[in-house]
Amino acid sequence: MTMAHKVDILILGSGIAGMSTAFWCQNLAPSSKITLIDTAHSHEDHSSHRNAGIYRQSEANSRLVKWANQTPKLWATVLHEKFLHKAQDTPQIFDHCGVLYQAEHLNALAPLAQNLNTLGVEYQFFDNAKPQTKSREHALWVPSDGTLQSSLLNRTLFRSLESMIHQGDIETVEGADEGWRVTLQSRGRTKIMKARRLVIASGSLASSHAAKFGHKLEVQPRKRHLFHLKFNCTIASLFSKYEIRHTRDGPARSTAQERPPVVWRVDHNAEAYLRPLNQHEALACVCDSQDTHPTDLTTSLSWQHDAYPIFAQRLFPPPPHRVLRSWAGLRSFVEKGPLFSCDENHPNLFWAVALGGHGMSIGFAAGRELAEQIVSS
């Protein structure tokens, strides 16, 4: 006979959404018994570990802006506490390198500029002529945005929660007396988990289980392809035409040779961006606009034939470079943006899904807000 394990809070999915929610539930209700189910075969398979760690405040949704503003402060506080007792300096997690939004057509940047004006976010406008093609290139640089050390943040969360994480494949999720009953397969054995409160923090589970609970939730999983590139030239030389100046940490100075920005293409059918890693290496990302299967993590794009043409001539000329490795991750979307709330039909069911590729920018703060709802329910 299979014995049921009883917990107070059961979280299905241990990506950034699930781990953040669990972390804050543990902090707000330390006596509660909390379990995370890791539905991936390896923790590295999560989309949260397959991202470029871009941090952006320039979101149209005011709720996302609030979370984006809170996230770096929360991370800094938590990491300071984690490393303080080890007599180590708190690691630098955020680089204000700025994000440079490029577009071939000016009207592609207009909504972004309008939103930045509404938010009161500083930006710099560039308008460069391209005589060889008789066209112009337009760009906005947002100095307050940048990059997060996503690998460090994910590892820190995972290690702090490791004792409550269990791996397994979810078979059934159903309501039971005074709570929820989840059946899963783990290492060839059947496990039954019973919980008073259930959190679905997996995009693939959300898309397959929403209708079962009477929720009209259409989760759209979309793939992003990442390419780790090595250049013979310096990354900074690709941006020499821009006189980008940082003012946050000292006198204004040209930094084209010191801290190249993240570059974001905004006027192409496939969203694309480039994150510099060091002087000669960068991550190039191309995001699909079409839905894919929620478990598909294969890299279906070729750099040379599919990805590079999106960047070529618009982002950088073709200097000798090579692809060191490539991989894919998923972003999940719902129509009205991230869903971090109690289910409208079931008071003890909560959703933490559809961060839309902004998990590292907003996930930690969104998880805290949801944890407050869970603990007080």
N, C-alpha and C positions, 0 to 999 in steps of 0.2 A: 504493500500500500504506500502510495506517495504522500508524504507529510507536507502540509502547507506551511510555508514560512510567513509569519505575520509581521508587517511593518506599518509604521504610521504614514510614511510618504514613499511612494514608489515612482521613480522617474525612468521612463523608457527613452533611452538615447543619451549618450555621454559625450556629445560634441560640446561646443562652447555654450550653447543654450542650456543643455542639461546640467553640465558641470557648474555653471554660474548659479543656476537655480538651487542646486544641491548645496553649494558652498554657503549661500546666504540663508537657506533654511537651517543649516547646521549652526550658523552664527546666531540666528534669531530664536531658534528652539533647540538648544544643545541636548535636551533630554529626549528629543524625538528620535525614533529609529528610522533611518533613511537608507534606501537602497537605490543604486543606479544600475540599470541594465544596459550594458554595452553591446549593441547589436552588430557591431563590426567584428570581423575576424581578427583584426589588429587595430589597436587604438590609433595607429598612424593612418588608417583608412578613412578617418572622418574628414569631411570637407573642411572642418575647422583647422585641420593640419595640412590642408592642401590649398593654402591661400597665400597671398603676397603681403598680408599685414598692412594694408593701406588704411589710413585713418582720415576720414573726411567729415567736416561739420556741415558742408553745403548741401543739406537735404531739405526738400520742400516741406516735409511733414514735421510739424512743430514737436511732436512726440519724439521723433528720431533725433532732432536737434538737442532736446533735453537729455536724452540718453548719451548722445555723443559728447556733450559737455561734461557729463558726470563720469564717464568711463575712465579717462586717464587719471582723474583724482582718486577714484576708488582703487584702481590698480596700484597707484603710488603708495596709498595708505597701507594696503594689504601686503605689498612686497616689502615695504619698510619694516612691518611687524615680523614678516617671515624671516628676513635676513638679519634683523637687529640682534637676536639672541645668538647668532653665529659669529658675531664680531666682524661682520662683513659689510662693506658699503652696499647700499641699495643699488641694484643695477639700473642703468639707464634704459628705460623701456620705450621712450618716445623721442623721435627725431623730427623737429620742426623743419624738415627740408623743403616743405612746400609742395603743392601739386600744381602742375602746369597743364591747363586744359587747352588742347589744340583743336582747331576746326578750320576746314577749308572755306566754309561759308559763315559769315558773321552772324546770321540769324540762328545758327545752331548754338551760339554762346549766349544769345539774348535771354532765354529763360534762366540760365545760371546766374548771369549778371544781375537780373532783377531780384532773384532770390537772395543773393549775397547782399544787395542793397537793403532788402527788407530785414535781413538778420543783423545788419550792421557789421558784416565781416569784411575786413580789408582785402583788397585785391589790386593787382596791377595789370593793365591792358597792354598787349603788344599787337602791332599791325605791321607785318613784314612783307615787303614786295618780293616776288619771285620772278625776276626778269626772264629767266630761261623758259618759263612756262606761261608768261604773261598773266600770272594770277597773284593772289595775295594769300598770306597765311595769317590767321588770327589766333590769339591765345590770351588766356587769363591765368595769372599766377596767384594762388591763394597761399600766403606764407604761413598761416596758422595751421594748415593741414600738414600731414607727413606720414610717417610709418611707425608701426608698433612692432616690438620684438615678439611676434606671435608665438614662435616656438617656445621661448622662455615662459610666456604667460600660460600657454597650454600645459607645459610640463609642471609648472608650479601648482596649477589647479589640480591636475591629475594626481600628483603625489600627495596633496593634502586630502584627497578624497579616496585614495586607493583602497582603503580598507572597506569601503562601502560599495565598490564597483564589482559587478558580476557579469561575466560574458555569457551570452546565450542568444538563441534564435527564438523570437516570439512566435508562438503558435496560435494562441487565442487570447483575446482580451474581452472580458464580459463583466457586467455588473453582478454583484453578489450581495448577500445580506450585510448591511452596514458597511458597504465598501465595494472593492473591486477584486477580481480574481484573474490572474495572468498565468498562463501556462507557457513554459519555454523549454527548449532543449539545450542542455549544457553538458558538453563532454560525454555525449551519448546517454545522458540520463534526463528524465523528465522532472522538472521542478515546477511547483505551484507556489505562486506568491499571492498573498492576500494583503490588501492595503486599504486604509481608510480614505486616503487621498491619492489620486493617480495623476501624473503629469506626463503628457505625450510631448517629447522633445526631439522627435525624429521626423524629418520631412517625409520620408518614405512611409512610415507608419501612419502619419497624419493623413496622407492621401488615400491610404487603403482602409482606414478605420473611421474616418469622419462620418460617412453616410450611415454606418452602423449605429452611431449615436444620435442620428437625426440632425447632424450638423451639416449645413450646406457649405462645406469648405472645399474649395477647389485649389489644391496645392499644385503649383507648376514647378517641377524640377528642371533646372537648366544647367548645362555643363559648362565649366570653364577649363581651358587648356593652358597650362603653364610650361614655359620653356626657359631653362637655365642657360643663358648665353655667355660666351666669353669672347671679348673683342680684342683685336690687336691695338686699337687706339684706346685712349682714355674715354670713359663715359662722359666726363665733363666736356670734352671737346665737341660732342654732339650738340651741345647747347650754347656754343660760343656766341651765336648771334643774339642771344638774350642777355641783357645786362640785369640779371636778377640780383636784388639787393636784400639782404636780411637785416632787420632792425630790432628783432626781439632780444638778442643777446649781445648788444654792443653797438658801436657806431656803424652806420650804413656802409656796406662795402660790397664790391662785386664778388660773387661767390661762384661764378660759372666754373672756375677751376677747382673749387673746394667741395661744395655740396650740391651736386646736381639734383634737380627735383624729380619727383614722380611725374610721369607724363601720361595724360589721359586723353585718348581720342574720343571726341563726342559726336562726330558727324558721319560715322560709318555704320553700315547695317549691323556689323558685329562690334560690340563694345570692346575696346582694347586699351591696355595701359602697360607702362614699363616702369619697373622699380629698380633703381641702381642698388647694387649690393656692396660694391667696392670700386676701385679705380677702373677695373677692366671687366667686371661681371655684372649682369643684370637679370632680373626676371621679367620676361615678356608674357603677358596674359591676353588671351582672346576669349571672350565670353559669348557663348551661343545665344541666339535669340529664339531658338526653337526648343520646345520641351523635349526631354529625353526620359529614359527609364530611370526610376529613382535609385536603382542599384548599379547603374552603369558608370564605372570609373575608368573606362578605357580612354586613351588618348587617340581620338579618331582624326585629328588634324595633322597634316604634315607641315613642318615649319616652312620649308622651302616653297611649297606649292599653295598652301592655304593661309598660313599665319603671316609670313613675311610680306606678301603683297599689301596687307592692311597697313603695315607700318612703313613700307618702302617709300622713299622720297618725301613723305609727309612727316615722318618722325625722325628718321636718320638715313643717310646715304648708305650704300652697301659696302662698308669696309669688310675686310676679311674677318669672319667670326665663325664660331662653331657652337653647336648645341651640345651641352654637357649632359643634360638629361631632360626628360619631359614627363609630365604626369597630368592627371585631370582630377577635378573635384566637382561638387554639385552646389548650386545655389537654389534655394526654394523660395517661391513667391506666392502670395495670395493677393487678391484684388485690392484690399484696403491696407496693405502693408503688414509688417510683423504682427503676429498674433500671440500676445503674451497676456492671457487673461483666463478667467473662469469660464467654463462652457455654459452657454445660455440655457441648456436643458438639464444639466447635471451639476449640482452644486459642489460635488467633490471631484470633478474632472477639470483638469487645467491643460491649457495648450501653451507650448513654448516653441513656436515654429515660424518659418518663413522670414528669416532675417535678410533674405535677398542679397546675400554676398557682403553684408556689412556686419558680420558677426563680431569681428574683433573691434570694430568702432563702437558698437552699441550693446553687445551681448551681455557684458558683465553688469552694466547698469539695468538693463531690461530684466535680467535674472533676479536682481535684488528687488525690483518692484513686484515681480510675480511672487517671490518668496514671501513678501509681506502679506500678499493676498492669501497665500496658502496657509501660512501660520495662523492668521486671524480667522480663517474660515471655520 
